[in-house]
């Protein structure tokens, strides 16, 4: 386990773990491993091809993909690279990098780009002679993160300015994935490498752990963190009611554990119609959390008090056939407390489940939200004293997008809600009595939006954000009665 600086920014990861409450039944326990060069296989319709979706190889420079304006051949890997990019002007310098080794296709089989050896590609590189020629007006470049383009670059060349010491300077304009994926198809899930996640602490009492390889131990008992998992531990004080005794100081402690994966799908076989037939972008995975809320929280007025404790960011590159697609994940984890200042509560809860959240596109139907979660909660300890209400949550805000543009946002907050109604009475003979009942509930709130930038797939631009819809589920944890 690695302890971060005293100030913790966890909102990013919690947001990712909790906000992604769209649950698929998928699970992942291993970290992303370097993948072999993505392959392309012909599809059953004989026109489009099925592209592999895998994590881009790590430790090496991911080659750019170039779609030629002359329309000869398909989009291919290239030794060309983006040497620099200016976001303000859209100018880029394209240079020729080191040759990337290819795989020699067996006789009569498809090559690494889906073409047979008879198409004129070099058996040494698996690329056609045009793959590494200088760029021209109309060419489309898809690049992994590069100088000046930390979120990668997907752009069309509009003008070749001239040669520089670094390479060829060009002017570019925004374009879409349809320009490089064409009528091909792709569908896959790629685990997020926890080692590539950056965490910014926002408060004291937060630590971040991740496991890749033999696993990481954490906690006093040396428990093992499953491979591919991220874990955020928090132990933070929250505002306590002014009239509460010292023994009723309010605090939240616990952890969130997540093994996220990116889901990507594209179907370009639109039968001559503009844009793809279908697309999907989202995040899914397994997660678990255990947390404890105790003490007498101060009264909240208006909106519940939200305290971010960490931010997480990752820009995994997934290889879709020859095309490097940069996915941006941002998460913000937070504590949220809503109380009337009268209830002292002590509750501990275990929550486990899986999730899936994203946006799905179908030609003729447009974009629709996808969100689901299968959550199970177990109370370890629960009690409420006095009359009043309190609600506490450890939640997360998350965003998923492509090439730096936000596509899906979500906010997921598992919570515990407690309420008590206790009455005291005294009689003329001096006897007193105390009677009442209390109850505790677990649940989660989920909300979010599909963003306009999902049109980056090449689909029509929708006019406004599409809400995921507000989803709330609640279940009873524990009840009790007091009579004396």
Beta strands, then each sheet from edge to edge (+ up, - down):
strand 1: 40-42
strand 2: 49-51
strand 3: 53-55
strand 4: 64-67
strand 5: 76-78
strand 6: 80-86
strand 7: 91-96
strand 8: 140-143
strand 9: 153-163
strand 10: 168-174
strand 11: 185-191
strand 12: 198-201
strand 13: 206-210
strand 14: 216-218
strand 15: 223-225
strand 16: 230-237
strand 17: 251-267
strand 18: 278-295
strand 19: 305-314
strand 20: 317-320
strand 21: 323-339
strand 22: 344-362
strand 23: 366-385
strand 24: 388-402
strand 25: 405-426
strand 26: 432-450
strand 27: 466-467
strand 28: 471-483
sheet 1: 1+ 2- 11- 17+ 16- 13+
sheet 2: 1+ 2- 11- 17+ 18- 22+ 23-
sheet 3: 3+ 20- 21+ 19- 12+
sheet 4: 3+ 20- 21+ 24- 25+ 26- 27+
sheet 5: 3+ 20- 21+ 24- 25+ 26- 28+
sheet 6: 5+ 4- 8+ 9- 10+ 7- 6+
sheet 7: 14+ 15-
end
